Amino acid sequence: MGRIRSSFRITASLTILLGLAAQVTRAQEPVIPTVRGTITAVQPPDGFDVDGYHVLTSRATKFFALNGKKKDQDALRALIAAGVYVQVIGDKDRRAQTVVASQVKIRDNGERELSGTAVIDHMFSRGAQPVFRADGYNFRLAPDAEIHFKGDMDALTDVDTGTWIRYEGSRDGSGEVVATKAEFIKMKPHKAHGDPGKFAQVTTFPPGSMIDLDGSFRINPKPDKSEDTPGGECGWYRVPDVPAVQEHVRRVGMSLVPKYQRDLPEEDPAKIPFRFYVVDEKNIRSDLFCREGLVLVPVSVINRLRNEDQLAAVLADGIAATMQRQQARMSGAELTTLLALAPAIGFGGAALIGEPLVKHEIGRKMEGQRGRVALSLMADAGYDPWQAPEAWRWLAPKDPPKDPSKLKYPDRAGYQLEILNLQYNRTAASDAATTQPANSPAKPN
């Protein structure tokens, strides 16, 4: 009998302990956000859009910081803007596509440590305290910044476009990066080798013309099914004989090339021979790039874009990718590092396609860099950078919905919205997109 009672007491105790453990577990379980993502639009004073839902807030809504210093409720509410990442908890109405928020957790984009390597493509001021742009960011040096030089330079007065910078720093409230560490590098890239004819831009093609992403052309007068599969070093693509559209895409592309690159003499090894072509490709909804300065855009992409600013966004992505790839022509440790990463980022073999490389951290970082640089190239050339996330939004789905309002912003578009909100003023033209067709040959340089 005593054993039975003892067994009963043990069983009862275990039941109580398990029950308490379950309560503790439930109490510690994180609340899954109702919606999460980048804010794509704001409707003051009490609403914003995330992941296709309209979020409604009130004075009862509690705001929390996901990072950075602790802030009061008013300061956190003031952070709500396009491009800001949030997690929302509340009551969801799927039919109305709304969420009445009880909690909003927000990430402060302005408080972030940054680092990277990039070429300086624009100088705002030169001298002992240079202000410049690189990596898609505007830079200035902290008063106590740790400065180093490498290559044929030994002073800040030597810093100019074409100089590379390896940096660490943080973004201030204006979106500018204040560098606390900076190594300025005067690179001596190896001259690109290959047939000089590959670097000549043409806009008229015989029927059956095909281009490889290494820049080679060939004519296939009797196409067969085997030619529908990309081959060659980087992939063969048919080139339609539409001279006006080919020339239009070339002009838009060249207008986006950084001025310092256009001004380099042809014999300079840092000069990138940019060429832009329209190709037939049904499955890829982005630009294609592989070899020195060659950017291809599928006809299907051009037809889906709504205006010329969006075409500029796609071409700018290809230009930014080629500028990234120029790092592969560096010498010494930089080249060794890039070659070590080659399988992950696509250098030296298969075509680099502008689809998101979200499965690898390196790919995400490179896509982010391309996104930032593309925005700056668009702004410099007089295109509306706010149309860049709209371009990727239109290109994202395989089959676009009949109702454009149901189009969602992919990750790359959300990241560009973040940068736009920090660094670029929105204009009336941004809200009323231009109607110039993407394939129109009418717009001048």
Protein Blocks (a to p, Z undefined) as FASTA:
>chain_A
ZZmmmmmmmmmmmmmmmmmmmmmmmmmpccddfbgcddfbdcdfkbcceehiacdddfkl
ccddfedjdddfklmmmmgcghiacdddddddfklopacdfbdcdddfklccdddddddf
bdfbgcjbdcddeehiacdddfklccddedjdfbfklgcghiacdddddddfkopacdfb
dcdddddddddedjfklmpccfbdcehiacdfkopacddfbacfklmpcghjnopcdddd
dfklmmmmmmmmmmmpcfklmmpcfklmkbccddddddddfkbgcdddfbehiacddfkl
mmmpmbfklmmmmmmmmmmmmmmmmmmmpghjllmmmmmmmmmnopaiaacdfbdckkbf
klmmmmmmmmmmmmmmmmmnopafklmmmmmmmmmpmbacfblmlpccdfklmmmmmmmm
mmoccdfklmmccfbdfklckbcZZ
